[in-house]
Amino acid sequence: MTEKTSPSHGAVIGNVLGEILIERCAQIEREGYSLQHDDQFVDGQLANAASCYACRAASRDWYRKEFETMPAGGWPFSYRKWKPKTRRQDLIRAAALIVAEIERLDRLQARKTEICAAKFVGNFNRAMMAKSPA
């Protein structure tokens, strides 16, 4: 491709990020992995699954064949959920799983913040009630 016809770096990145978003949406909508479903995995299972796909993508061709039907060690789910494809597709799937884990961590932090804020407001209100004249 010439400079005039080649996509810009930003367009390529946007395309890849779009593919990751599409895969993430497919995990939720097609596979039924809701946010509540993801919130069950508190021991790094989503990140472990992502690493299995990424490790397969990084492997040499002869070694990749070993992981066609069975994932590398550390796969946290049922083997029938292992769905390897091409190197690129495995990386897209790995990235979407990382996004799922980050989203899960963000929701967990938001819940902790809400609980902390609620406790603060409750304590503040009790303190104010105790100071007010009867």
A tleap script that builds the chain and sets N, CA, C and O, in Angstrom:
source leaprc.protein.ff14SB
mol = sequence {
  NMET THR GLU LYS THR SER PRO SER HIE GLY
  ALA VAL ILE GLY ASN VAL LEU GLY GLU ILE
  LEU ILE GLU ARG CYS ALA GLN ILE GLU ARG
  GLU GLY TYR SER LEU GLN HIE ASP ASP GLN
  PHE VAL ASP GLY GLN LEU ALA ASN ALA ALA
  SER CYS TYR ALA CYS ARG ALA ALA SER ARG
  ASP TRP TYR ARG LYS GLU PHE GLU THR MET
  PRO ALA GLY GLY TRP PRO PHE SER TYR ARG
  LYS TRP LYS PRO LYS THR ARG ARG GLN ASP
  LEU ILE ARG ALA ALA ALA LEU ILE VAL ALA
  GLU ILE GLU ARG LEU ASP ARG LEU GLN ALA
  ARG LYS THR GLU ILE CYS ALA ALA LYS PHE
  VAL GLY ASN PHE ASN ARG ALA MET MET ALA
  LYS SER PRO CALA
}
set mol.1.N position { 0.827 -1.188 0.000 }
set mol.1.CA position { 0.000 0.000 0.000 }
set mol.1.C position { 0.864 1.241 0.000 }
set mol.1.O position { 1.939 1.259 0.598 }
set mol.2.N position { 0.406 2.253 -0.654 }
set mol.2.CA position { 1.121 3.522 -0.626 }
set mol.2.C position { 0.647 4.312 0.569 }
set mol.2.O position { -0.336 3.963 1.221 }
set mol.3.N position { 1.371 5.391 0.844 }
set mol.3.CA position { 0.973 6.223 1.969 }
set mol.3.C position { -0.442 6.757 1.797 }
set mol.3.O position { -1.186 6.857 2.772 }
set mol.4.N position { -0.819 7.099 0.582 }
set mol.4.CA position { -2.141 7.669 0.351 }
set mol.4.C position { -3.256 6.649 0.577 }
set mol.4.O position { -4.352 7.013 1.003 }
set mol.5.N position { -2.984 5.383 0.294 }
set mol.5.CA position { -4.040 4.386 0.412 }
set mol.5.C position { -3.956 3.564 1.692 }
set mol.5.O position { -4.896 2.837 2.016 }
set mol.6.N position { -2.858 3.663 2.422 }
set mol.6.CA position { -2.751 2.876 3.644 }
set mol.6.C position { -3.547 3.546 4.768 }
set mol.6.O position { -3.619 4.772 4.852 }
set mol.7.N position { -4.143 2.716 5.627 }
set mol.7.CA position { -4.908 3.290 6.729 }
set mol.7.C position { -3.968 3.968 7.723 }
set mol.7.O position { -2.814 3.567 7.879 }
set mol.8.N position { -4.467 4.974 8.373 }
set mol.8.CA position { -3.656 5.653 9.386 }
set mol.8.C position { -3.504 4.742 10.599 }
set mol.8.O position { -4.284 3.812 10.805 }
set mol.9.N position { -2.490 5.031 11.386 }
set mol.9.CA position { -2.243 4.250 12.599 }
set mol.9.C position { -3.475 4.306 13.502 }
set mol.9.O position { -3.864 3.296 14.089 }
set mol.10.N position { -4.079 5.471 13.610 }
set mol.10.CA position { -5.272 5.629 14.441 }
set mol.10.C position { -6.431 4.784 13.956 }
set mol.10.O position { -7.175 4.230 14.764 }
set mol.11.N position { -6.595 4.679 12.645 }
set mol.11.CA position { -7.680 3.866 12.088 }
set mol.11.C position { -7.450 2.390 12.389 }
set mol.11.O position { -8.394 1.660 12.689 }
set mol.12.N position { -6.200 1.955 12.310 }
set mol.12.CA position { -5.887 0.556 12.600 }
set mol.12.C position { -6.168 0.261 14.072 }
set mol.12.O position { -6.789 -0.752 14.393 }
set mol.13.N position { -5.719 1.130 14.957 }
set mol.13.CA position { -5.970 0.941 16.385 }
set mol.13.C position { -7.471 0.960 16.657 }
set mol.13.O position { -7.983 0.132 17.411 }
set mol.14.N position { -8.165 1.904 16.044 }
set mol.14.CA position { -9.612 1.974 16.229 }
set mol.14.C position { -10.304 0.709 15.760 }
set mol.14.O position { -11.268 0.261 16.381 }
set mol.15.N position { -9.824 0.129 14.672 }
set mol.15.CA position { -10.395 -1.111 14.155 }
set mol.15.C position { -10.183 -2.253 15.148 }
set mol.15.O position { -11.107 -3.019 15.426 }
set mol.16.N position { -8.985 -2.364 15.673 }
set mol.16.CA position { -8.688 -3.430 16.632 }
set mol.16.C position { -9.514 -3.241 17.904 }
set mol.16.O position { -10.097 -4.197 18.415 }
set mol.17.N position { -9.564 -2.035 18.405 }
set mol.17.CA position { -10.365 -1.787 19.607 }
set mol.17.C position { -11.839 -2.074 19.346 }
set mol.17.O position { -12.545 -2.572 20.223 }
set mol.18.N position { -12.299 -1.760 18.146 }
set mol.18.CA position { -13.669 -2.080 17.771 }
set mol.18.C position { -13.917 -3.582 17.770 }
set mol.18.O position { -14.971 -4.041 18.212 }
set mol.19.N position { -12.951 -4.347 17.277 }
set mol.19.CA position { -13.079 -5.811 17.276 }
set mol.19.C position { -13.122 -6.366 18.699 }
set mol.19.O position { -13.863 -7.305 18.991 }
set mol.20.N position { -12.318 -5.771 19.576 }
set mol.20.CA position { -12.329 -6.197 20.977 }
set mol.20.C position { -13.690 -5.895 21.597 }
set mol.20.O position { -14.241 -6.720 22.326 }
set mol.21.N position { -14.224 -4.723 21.310 }
set mol.21.CA position { -15.552 -4.356 21.814 }
set mol.21.C position { -16.625 -5.301 21.279 }
set mol.21.O position { -17.511 -5.721 22.023 }
set mol.22.N position { -16.548 -5.633 20.006 }
set mol.22.CA position { -17.520 -6.565 19.406 }
set mol.22.C position { -17.434 -7.927 20.097 }
set mol.22.O position { -18.461 -8.535 20.400 }
set mol.23.N position { -16.214 -8.405 20.344 }
set mol.23.CA position { -16.042 -9.689 21.038 }
set mol.23.C position { -16.588 -9.608 22.459 }
set mol.23.O position { -17.241 -10.540 22.929 }
set mol.24.N position { -16.326 -8.506 23.138 }
set mol.24.CA position { -16.829 -8.344 24.513 }
set mol.24.C position { -18.356 -8.351 24.514 }
set mol.24.O position { -18.972 -8.995 25.364 }
set mol.25.N position { -18.963 -7.644 23.576 }
set mol.25.CA position { -20.427 -7.627 23.475 }
set mol.25.C position { -20.955 -9.024 23.164 }
set mol.25.O position { -21.993 -9.425 23.691 }
set mol.26.N position { -20.254 -9.762 22.317 }
set mol.26.CA position { -20.667 -11.131 21.987 }
set mol.26.C position { -20.604 -12.023 23.225 }
set mol.26.O position { -21.468 -12.879 23.414 }
set mol.27.N position { -19.596 -11.831 24.062 }
set mol.27.CA position { -19.502 -12.612 25.288 }
set mol.27.C position { -20.735 -12.379 26.165 }
set mol.27.O position { -21.260 -13.304 26.784 }
set mol.28.N position { -21.172 -11.148 26.200 }
set mol.28.CA position { -22.328 -10.792 27.027 }
set mol.28.C position { -23.629 -11.250 26.364 }
set mol.28.O position { -24.447 -11.921 26.993 }
set mol.29.N position { -23.814 -10.889 25.104 }
set mol.29.CA position { -25.092 -11.120 24.441 }
set mol.29.C position { -25.238 -12.535 23.886 }
set mol.29.O position { -26.240 -13.197 24.155 }
set mol.30.N position { -24.280 -12.998 23.135 }
set mol.30.CA position { -24.394 -14.312 22.494 }
set mol.30.C position { -24.119 -15.452 23.473 }
set mol.30.O position { -24.841 -16.448 23.505 }
set mol.31.N position { -23.064 -15.290 24.269 }
set mol.31.CA position { -22.677 -16.354 25.199 }
set mol.31.C position { -23.442 -16.285 26.519 }
set mol.31.O position { -23.463 -17.253 27.278 }
set mol.32.N position { -24.073 -15.134 26.792 }
set mol.32.CA position { -24.860 -14.991 28.017 }
set mol.32.C position { -24.033 -14.706 29.265 }
set mol.32.O position { -24.493 -14.927 30.385 }
set mol.33.N position { -22.805 -14.213 29.067 }
set mol.33.CA position { -21.949 -13.905 30.208 }
set mol.33.C position { -22.228 -12.486 30.677 }
set mol.33.O position { -21.511 -11.549 30.326 }
set mol.34.N position { -23.275 -12.341 31.470 }
set mol.34.CA position { -23.696 -11.023 31.954 }
set mol.34.C position { -22.669 -10.461 32.934 }
set mol.34.O position { -21.743 -11.155 33.351 }
set mol.35.N position { -22.849 -9.211 33.286 }
set mol.35.CA position { -21.958 -8.586 34.263 }
set mol.35.C position { -22.076 -9.299 35.607 }
set mol.35.O position { -21.081 -9.492 36.307 }
set mol.36.N position { -23.296 -9.688 35.959 }
set mol.36.CA position { -23.505 -10.413 37.214 }
set mol.36.C position { -22.790 -11.773 37.161 }
set mol.36.O position { -22.228 -12.223 38.160 }
set mol.37.N position { -22.815 -12.409 36.007 }
set mol.37.CA position { -22.095 -13.677 35.825 }
set mol.37.C position { -20.600 -13.461 36.047 }
set mol.37.O position { -19.958 -14.223 36.770 }
set mol.38.N position { -20.048 -12.418 35.420 }
set mol.38.CA position { -18.615 -12.134 35.559 }
set mol.38.C position { -18.237 -11.805 37.002 }
set mol.38.O position { -17.128 -12.110 37.440 }
set mol.39.N position { -19.155 -11.185 37.738 }
set mol.39.CA position { -18.862 -10.787 39.115 }
set mol.39.C position { -18.646 -11.978 40.048 }
set mol.39.O position { -18.120 -11.812 41.148 }
set mol.40.N position { -19.045 -13.170 39.621 }
set mol.40.CA position { -18.823 -14.380 40.424 }
set mol.40.C position { -17.345 -14.764 40.490 }
set mol.40.O position { -16.910 -15.428 41.430 }
set mol.41.N position { -16.593 -14.347 39.500 }
set mol.41.CA position { -15.213 -14.824 39.361 }
set mol.41.C position { -14.244 -13.893 40.087 }
set mol.41.O position { -13.668 -12.978 39.499 }
set mol.42.N position { -14.086 -14.155 41.373 }
set mol.42.CA position { -13.312 -13.256 42.229 }
set mol.42.C position { -11.861 -13.699 42.409 }
set mol.42.O position { -11.091 -13.031 43.100 }
set mol.43.N position { -11.488 -14.809 41.798 }
set mol.43.CA position { -10.137 -15.340 41.979 }
set mol.43.C position { -9.287 -15.240 40.719 }
set mol.43.O position { -8.373 -16.041 40.521 }
set mol.44.N position { -9.582 -14.266 39.870 }
set mol.44.CA position { -8.759 -14.044 38.688 }
set mol.44.C position { -9.052 -14.968 37.520 }
set mol.44.O position { -8.241 -15.074 36.600 }
set mol.45.N position { -10.198 -15.638 37.539 }
set mol.45.CA position { -10.513 -16.594 36.477 }
set mol.45.C position { -10.575 -15.935 35.102 }
set mol.45.O position { -10.113 -16.521 34.123 }
set mol.46.N position { -11.135 -14.729 35.008 }
set mol.46.CA position { -11.232 -14.067 33.701 }
set mol.46.C position { -9.838 -13.728 33.167 }
set mol.46.O position { -9.562 -13.907 31.981 }
set mol.47.N position { -8.975 -13.244 34.034 }
set mol.47.CA position { -7.595 -12.940 33.620 }
set mol.47.C position { -6.844 -14.220 33.265 }
set mol.47.O position { -6.051 -14.226 32.324 }
set mol.48.N position { -7.081 -15.299 34.002 }
set mol.48.CA position { -6.436 -16.582 33.673 }
set mol.48.C position { -6.883 -17.084 32.313 }
set mol.48.O position { -6.067 -17.563 31.526 }
set mol.49.N position { -8.179 -16.977 32.032 }
set mol.49.CA position { -8.686 -17.409 30.724 }
set mol.49.C position { -8.042 -16.573 29.616 }
set mol.49.O position { -7.653 -17.103 28.576 }
set mol.50.N position { -7.934 -15.272 29.849 }
set mol.50.CA position { -7.294 -14.392 28.870 }
set mol.50.C position { -5.853 -14.823 28.630 }
set mol.50.O position { -5.389 -14.846 27.490 }
set mol.51.N position { -5.149 -15.161 29.701 }
set mol.51.CA position { -3.742 -15.559 29.545 }
set mol.51.C position { -3.607 -16.856 28.758 }
set mol.51.O position { -2.634 -17.034 28.026 }
set mol.52.N position { -4.571 -17.764 28.900 }
set mol.52.CA position { -4.521 -19.021 28.128 }
set mol.52.C position { -4.648 -18.746 26.634 }
set mol.52.O position { -3.923 -19.327 25.827 }
set mol.53.N position { -5.580 -17.851 26.266 }
set mol.53.CA position { -5.712 -17.508 24.843 }
set mol.53.C position { -4.472 -16.770 24.342 }
set mol.53.O position { -4.000 -17.020 23.233 }
set mol.54.N position { -3.951 -15.864 25.160 }
set mol.54.CA position { -2.759 -15.118 24.749 }
set mol.54.C position { -1.548 -16.041 24.626 }
set mol.54.O position { -0.754 -15.895 23.697 }
set mol.55.N position { -1.398 -16.986 25.550 }
set mol.55.CA position { -0.275 -17.935 25.475 }
set mol.55.C position { -0.374 -18.802 24.230 }
set mol.55.O position { 0.636 -19.081 23.583 }
set mol.56.N position { -1.578 -19.225 23.894 }
set mol.56.CA position { -1.753 -20.023 22.682 }
set mol.56.C position { -1.362 -19.197 21.462 }
set mol.56.O position { -0.695 -19.700 20.558 }
set mol.57.N position { -1.775 -17.929 21.431 }
set mol.57.CA position { -1.448 -17.058 20.303 }
set mol.57.C position { 0.057 -16.842 20.186 }
set mol.57.O position { 0.574 -16.671 19.082 }
set mol.58.N position { 0.754 -16.850 21.305 }
set mol.58.CA position { 2.194 -16.599 21.301 }
set mol.58.C position { 3.018 -17.843 20.999 }
set mol.58.O position { 4.229 -17.746 20.801 }
set mol.59.N position { 2.384 -19.003 20.961 }
set mol.59.CA position { 3.102 -20.259 20.778 }
set mol.59.C position { 3.449 -20.519 19.319 }
set mol.59.O position { 2.808 -19.999 18.405 }
set mol.60.N position { 4.461 -21.321 19.127 }
set mol.60.CA position { 4.839 -21.762 17.775 }
set mol.60.C position { 3.735 -22.654 17.222 }
set mol.60.O position { 2.957 -23.235 17.979 }
set mol.61.N position { 3.671 -22.757 15.906 }
set mol.61.CA position { 2.596 -23.501 15.250 }
set mol.61.C position { 2.468 -24.936 15.748 }
set mol.61.O position { 1.359 -25.393 16.027 }
set mol.62.N position { 3.580 -25.653 15.863 }
set mol.62.CA position { 3.497 -27.051 16.292 }
set mol.62.C position { 2.948 -27.157 17.701 }
set mol.62.O position { 2.242 -28.111 18.028 }
set mol.63.N position { 3.274 -26.170 18.544 }
set mol.63.CA position { 2.815 -26.188 19.935 }
set mol.63.C position { 1.344 -25.781 20.023 }
set mol.63.O position { 0.608 -26.276 20.876 }
set mol.64.N position { 0.918 -24.874 19.134 }
set mol.64.CA position { -0.482 -24.428 19.102 }
set mol.64.C position { -1.416 -25.600 18.861 }
set mol.64.O position { -2.517 -25.645 19.409 }
set mol.65.N position { -0.983 -26.540 18.050 }
set mol.65.CA position { -1.815 -27.710 17.745 }
set mol.65.C position { -2.095 -28.525 19.010 }
set mol.65.O position { -3.141 -29.161 19.131 }
set mol.66.N position { -1.152 -28.496 19.943 }
set mol.66.CA position { -1.350 -29.202 21.212 }
set mol.66.C position { -2.533 -28.631 21.988 }
set mol.66.O position { -3.175 -29.338 22.765 }
set mol.67.N position { -2.815 -27.347 21.772 }
set mol.67.CA position { -3.870 -26.674 22.524 }
set mol.67.C position { -5.159 -26.519 21.732 }
set mol.67.O position { -5.996 -25.682 22.071 }
set mol.68.N position { -5.331 -27.318 20.678 }
set mol.68.CA position { -6.568 -27.248 19.888 }
set mol.68.C position { -7.763 -27.704 20.707 }
set mol.68.O position { -8.808 -27.054 20.702 }
set mol.69.N position { -7.614 -28.812 21.405 }
set mol.69.CA position { -8.748 -29.374 22.134 }
set mol.69.C position { -8.646 -29.160 23.637 }
set mol.69.O position { -9.650 -29.221 24.346 }
set mol.70.N position { -7.456 -28.913 24.114 }
set mol.70.CA position { -7.280 -28.705 25.542 }
set mol.70.C position { -6.396 -27.481 25.763 }
set mol.70.O position { -5.321 -27.370 25.174 }
set mol.71.N position { -6.850 -26.571 26.608 }
set mol.71.CA position { -6.071 -25.341 26.827 }
set mol.71.C position { -4.808 -25.587 27.646 }
set mol.71.O position { -4.623 -26.639 28.258 }
set mol.72.N position { -3.965 -24.590 27.631 }
set mol.72.CA position { -2.768 -24.613 28.468 }
set mol.72.C position { -3.193 -24.641 29.931 }
set mol.72.O position { -4.343 -24.351 30.261 }
set mol.73.N position { -2.263 -24.991 30.793 }
set mol.73.CA position { -2.554 -25.029 32.219 }
set mol.73.C position { -3.093 -23.704 32.726 }
set mol.73.O position { -2.712 -22.639 32.240 }
set mol.74.N position { -3.965 -23.776 33.687 }
set mol.74.CA position { -4.516 -22.567 34.267 }
set mol.74.C position { -5.898 -22.216 33.741 }
set mol.74.O position { -6.506 -21.260 34.221 }
set mol.75.N position { -6.413 -22.965 32.766 }
set mol.75.CA position { -7.744 -22.683 32.232 }
set mol.75.C position { -8.757 -22.883 33.364 }
set mol.75.O position { -8.866 -23.979 33.913 }
set mol.76.N position { -9.497 -21.828 33.710 }
set mol.76.CA position { -10.336 -21.886 34.906 }
set mol.76.C position { -11.755 -22.421 34.687 }
set mol.76.O position { -12.524 -22.545 35.640 }
set mol.77.N position { -12.101 -22.733 33.451 }
set mol.77.CA position { -13.476 -23.110 33.145 }
set mol.77.C position { -13.542 -24.521 32.576 }
set mol.77.O position { -12.519 -25.187 32.419 }
set mol.78.N position { -14.741 -24.964 32.274 }
set mol.78.CA position { -14.964 -26.254 31.625 }
set mol.78.C position { -14.235 -26.275 30.282 }
set mol.78.O position { -14.165 -25.258 29.591 }
set mol.79.N position { -13.698 -27.425 29.923 }
set mol.79.CA position { -12.966 -27.529 28.658 }
set mol.79.C position { -13.839 -27.243 27.446 }
set mol.79.O position { -13.329 -26.824 26.406 }
set mol.80.N position { -15.157 -27.463 27.561 }
set mol.80.CA position { -16.008 -27.186 26.396 }
set mol.80.C position { -16.150 -25.688 26.134 }
set mol.80.O position { -16.640 -25.287 25.078 }
set mol.81.N position { -15.722 -24.860 27.092 }
set mol.81.CA position { -15.738 -23.410 26.875 }
set mol.81.C position { -14.471 -22.921 26.166 }
set mol.81.O position { -14.372 -21.749 25.802 }
set mol.82.N position { -13.519 -23.810 25.976 }
set mol.82.CA position { -12.267 -23.488 25.276 }
set mol.82.C position { -12.551 -23.487 23.781 }
set mol.82.O position { -12.900 -24.519 23.208 }
set mol.83.N position { -12.401 -22.318 23.149 }
set mol.83.CA position { -12.749 -22.176 21.732 }
set mol.83.C position { -11.626 -21.468 20.970 }
set mol.83.O position { -11.803 -20.332 20.529 }
set mol.84.N position { -10.490 -22.116 20.812 }
set mol.84.CA position { -9.385 -21.468 20.109 }
set mol.84.C position { -9.693 -21.284 18.629 }
set mol.84.O position { -10.439 -22.053 18.022 }
set mol.85.N position { -9.090 -20.237 18.070 }
set mol.85.CA position { -9.252 -19.957 16.642 }
set mol.85.C position { -7.881 -19.611 16.072 }
set mol.85.O position { -6.904 -20.312 16.338 }
set mol.86.N position { -7.803 -18.553 15.303 }
set mol.86.CA position { -6.510 -18.123 14.764 }
set mol.86.C position { -5.754 -17.350 15.834 }
set mol.86.O position { -6.321 -16.972 16.859 }
set mol.87.N position { -4.474 -17.118 15.587 }
set mol.87.CA position { -3.679 -16.316 16.536 }
set mol.87.C position { -4.353 -14.980 16.824 }
set mol.87.O position { -4.522 -14.583 17.977 }
set mol.88.N position { -4.729 -14.303 15.755 }
set mol.88.CA position { -5.326 -12.971 15.903 }
set mol.88.C position { -6.640 -13.036 16.669 }
set mol.88.O position { -6.882 -12.221 17.559 }
set mol.89.N position { -7.479 -13.989 16.331 }
set mol.89.CA position { -8.766 -14.120 17.011 }
set mol.89.C position { -8.580 -14.504 18.481 }
set mol.89.O position { -9.339 -14.060 19.342 }
set mol.90.N position { -7.578 -15.321 18.761 }
set mol.90.CA position { -7.289 -15.662 20.159 }
set mol.90.C position { -6.859 -14.427 20.939 }
set mol.90.O position { -7.232 -14.264 22.101 }
set mol.91.N position { -6.080 -13.560 20.309 }
set mol.91.CA position { -5.661 -12.320 20.981 }
set mol.91.C position { -6.843 -11.373 21.205 }
set mol.91.O position { -6.936 -10.729 22.250 }
set mol.92.N position { -7.736 -11.292 20.233 }
set mol.92.CA position { -8.939 -10.459 20.396 }
set mol.92.C position { -9.762 -11.006 21.567 }
set mol.92.O position { -10.225 -10.244 22.416 }
set mol.93.N position { -9.938 -12.313 21.605 }
set mol.93.CA position { -10.696 -12.929 22.706 }
set mol.93.C position { -9.990 -12.678 24.041 }
set mol.93.O position { -10.645 -12.369 25.036 }
set mol.94.N position { -8.667 -12.806 24.070 }
set mol.94.CA position { -7.913 -12.546 25.301 }
set mol.94.C position { -8.102 -11.104 25.759 }
set mol.94.O position { -8.309 -10.847 26.945 }
set mol.95.N position { -8.033 -10.175 24.828 }
set mol.95.CA position { -8.217 -8.757 25.180 }
set mol.95.C position { -9.616 -8.496 25.725 }
set mol.95.O position { -9.778 -7.737 26.680 }
set mol.96.N position { -10.628 -9.120 25.125 }
set mol.96.CA position { -12.001 -8.940 25.603 }
set mol.96.C position { -12.168 -9.511 27.014 }
set mol.96.O position { -12.889 -8.945 27.835 }
set mol.97.N position { -11.506 -10.621 27.289 }
set mol.97.CA position { -11.547 -11.189 28.640 }
set mol.97.C position { -10.839 -10.283 29.641 }
set mol.97.O position { -11.273 -10.168 30.788 }
set mol.98.N position { -9.759 -9.643 29.220 }
set mol.98.CA position { -9.077 -8.681 30.099 }
set mol.98.C position { -10.001 -7.501 30.383 }
set mol.98.O position { -10.079 -7.028 31.517 }
set mol.99.N position { -10.698 -7.027 29.358 }
set mol.99.CA position { -11.676 -5.945 29.558 }
set mol.99.C position { -12.732 -6.386 30.571 }
set mol.99.O position { -13.100 -5.617 31.459 }
set mol.100.N position { -13.219 -7.619 30.442 }
set mol.100.CA position { -14.221 -8.133 31.380 }
set mol.100.C position { -13.685 -8.122 32.815 }
set mol.100.O position { -14.405 -7.761 33.745 }
set mol.101.N position { -12.432 -8.514 32.990 }
set mol.101.CA position { -11.838 -8.531 34.332 }
set mol.101.C position { -11.667 -7.105 34.874 }
set mol.101.O position { -11.912 -6.862 36.056 }
set mol.102.N position { -11.258 -6.183 34.036 }
set mol.102.CA position { -11.112 -4.791 34.477 }
set mol.102.C position { -12.474 -4.209 34.852 }
set mol.102.O position { -12.603 -3.512 35.858 }
set mol.103.N position { -13.483 -4.500 34.038 }
set mol.103.CA position { -14.842 -4.034 34.358 }
set mol.103.C position { -15.304 -4.611 35.697 }
set mol.103.O position { -15.911 -3.907 36.504 }
set mol.104.N position { -15.016 -5.889 35.930 }
set mol.104.CA position { -15.398 -6.526 37.184 }
set mol.104.C position { -14.707 -5.852 38.375 }
set mol.104.O position { -15.335 -5.594 39.402 }
set mol.105.N position { -13.429 -5.576 38.227 }
set mol.105.CA position { -12.692 -4.891 39.292 }
set mol.105.C position { -13.239 -3.491 39.543 }
set mol.105.O position { -13.334 -3.055 40.691 }
set mol.106.N position { -13.599 -2.788 38.472 }
set mol.106.CA position { -14.173 -1.446 38.615 }
set mol.106.C position { -15.520 -1.481 39.340 }
set mol.106.O position { -15.798 -0.625 40.181 }
set mol.107.N position { -16.360 -2.478 39.011 }
set mol.107.CA position { -17.654 -2.603 39.699 }
set mol.107.C position { -17.441 -2.924 41.174 }
set mol.107.O position { -18.138 -2.387 42.036 }
set mol.108.N position { -16.483 -3.795 41.464 }
set mol.108.CA position { -16.168 -4.139 42.852 }
set mol.108.C position { -15.725 -2.896 43.620 }
set mol.108.O position { -16.179 -2.659 44.740 }
set mol.109.N position { -14.843 -2.109 43.021 }
set mol.109.CA position { -14.372 -0.886 43.677 }
set mol.109.C position { -15.516 0.100 43.879 }
set mol.109.O position { -15.599 0.746 44.924 }
set mol.110.N position { -16.392 0.222 42.895 }
set mol.110.CA position { -17.534 1.140 43.009 }
set mol.110.C position { -18.446 0.709 44.158 }
set mol.110.O position { -18.937 1.552 44.908 }
set mol.111.N position { -18.674 -0.595 44.300 }
set mol.111.CA position { -19.506 -1.083 45.409 }
set mol.111.C position { -18.842 -0.777 46.748 }
set mol.111.O position { -19.510 -0.365 47.697 }
set mol.112.N position { -17.526 -0.978 46.825 }
set mol.112.CA position { -16.817 -0.675 48.066 }
set mol.112.C position { -16.905 0.810 48.392 }
set mol.112.O position { -17.081 1.188 49.551 }
set mol.113.N position { -16.782 1.653 47.364 }
set mol.113.CA position { -16.876 3.098 47.560 }
set mol.113.C position { -18.267 3.489 48.027 }
set mol.113.O position { -18.416 4.323 48.920 }
set mol.114.N position { -19.288 2.887 47.421 }
set mol.114.CA position { -20.669 3.167 47.827 }
set mol.114.C position { -20.904 2.769 49.279 }
set mol.114.O position { -21.537 3.509 50.032 }
set mol.115.N position { -20.399 1.606 49.675 }
set mol.115.CA position { -20.558 1.140 51.055 }
set mol.115.C position { -19.852 2.090 52.004 }
set mol.115.O position { -20.401 2.458 53.042 }
set mol.116.N position { -18.638 2.489 51.654 }
set mol.116.CA position { -17.878 3.417 52.485 }
set mol.116.C position { -18.607 4.755 52.604 }
set mol.116.O position { -18.700 5.317 53.696 }
set mol.117.N position { -19.118 5.260 51.495 }
set mol.117.CA position { -19.845 6.537 51.501 }
set mol.117.C position { -21.110 6.420 52.335 }
set mol.117.O position { -21.444 7.337 53.085 }
set mol.118.N position { -21.816 5.302 52.213 }
set mol.118.CA position { -23.043 5.110 52.983 }
set mol.118.C position { -22.741 5.077 54.483 }
set mol.118.O position { -23.486 5.645 55.282 }
set mol.119.N position { -21.652 4.414 54.857 }
set mol.119.CA position { -21.261 4.375 56.270 }
set mol.119.C position { -20.914 5.775 56.765 }
set mol.119.O position { -21.297 6.167 57.867 }
set mol.120.N position { -20.180 6.527 55.933 }
set mol.120.CA position { -19.808 7.885 56.317 }
set mol.120.C position { -21.051 8.737 56.519 }
set mol.120.O position { -21.175 9.433 57.526 }
set mol.121.N position { -21.963 8.682 55.567 }
set mol.121.CA position { -23.192 9.483 55.669 }
set mol.121.C position { -23.989 9.052 56.882 }
set mol.121.O position { -24.512 9.898 57.608 }
set mol.122.N position { -24.093 7.750 57.118 }
set mol.122.CA position { -24.817 7.257 58.298 }
set mol.122.C position { -24.187 7.745 59.581 }
set mol.122.O position { -24.896 8.200 60.479 }
set mol.123.N position { -22.881 7.661 59.690 }
set mol.123.CA position { -22.177 8.135 60.887 }
set mol.123.C position { -22.328 9.642 61.048 }
set mol.123.O position { -22.535 10.136 62.157 }
set mol.124.N position { -22.224 10.375 59.934 }
set mol.124.CA position { -22.382 11.829 59.975 }
set mol.124.C position { -23.780 12.186 60.456 }
set mol.124.O position { -23.934 13.049 61.320 }
set mol.125.N position { -24.790 11.540 59.916 }
set mol.125.CA position { -26.172 11.829 60.319 }
set mol.125.C position { -26.397 11.520 61.796 }
set mol.125.O position { -27.059 12.285 62.497 }
set mol.126.N position { -25.850 10.406 62.269 }
set mol.126.CA position { -25.993 10.072 63.688 }
set mol.126.C position { -25.293 11.121 64.565 }
set mol.126.O position { -25.807 11.514 65.612 }
set mol.127.N position { -24.132 11.558 64.125 }
set mol.127.CA position { -23.394 12.576 64.878 }
set mol.127.C position { -24.177 13.888 64.919 }
set mol.127.O position { -24.234 14.546 65.958 }
set mol.128.N position { -24.764 14.258 63.823 }
set mol.128.CA position { -25.540 15.499 63.753 }
set mol.128.C position { -26.805 15.401 64.610 }
set mol.128.O position { -27.209 16.374 65.246 }
set mol.129.N position { -27.421 14.225 64.622 }
set mol.129.CA position { -28.624 14.016 65.437 }
set mol.129.C position { -28.265 14.105 66.915 }
set mol.129.O position { -29.029 14.652 67.711 }
set mol.130.N position { -27.108 13.571 67.281 }
set mol.130.CA position { -26.692 13.592 68.670 }
set mol.130.C position { -26.404 15.010 69.141 }
set mol.130.O position { -26.579 15.312 70.321 }
set mol.131.N position { -25.963 15.889 68.238 }
set mol.131.CA position { -25.648 17.266 68.602 }
set mol.131.C position { -26.867 18.164 68.612 }
set mol.131.O position { -26.864 19.206 69.268 }
set mol.132.N position { -27.903 17.777 67.899 }
set mol.132.CA position { -29.071 18.668 67.805 }
set mol.132.C position { -29.857 18.641 69.117 }
set mol.132.O position { -29.968 17.602 69.768 }
set mol.133.N position { -30.401 19.806 69.491 }
set mol.133.CA position { -31.170 19.871 70.742 }
set mol.133.C position { -32.465 19.059 70.617 }
set mol.133.O position { -33.054 18.964 69.540 }
set mol.134.N position { -32.874 18.502 71.695 }
set mol.134.CA position { -34.088 17.671 71.703 }
set mol.134.C position { -35.336 18.485 71.758 }
set mol.134.O position { -36.435 17.931 71.772 }
savepdb mol mol.pdb
quit
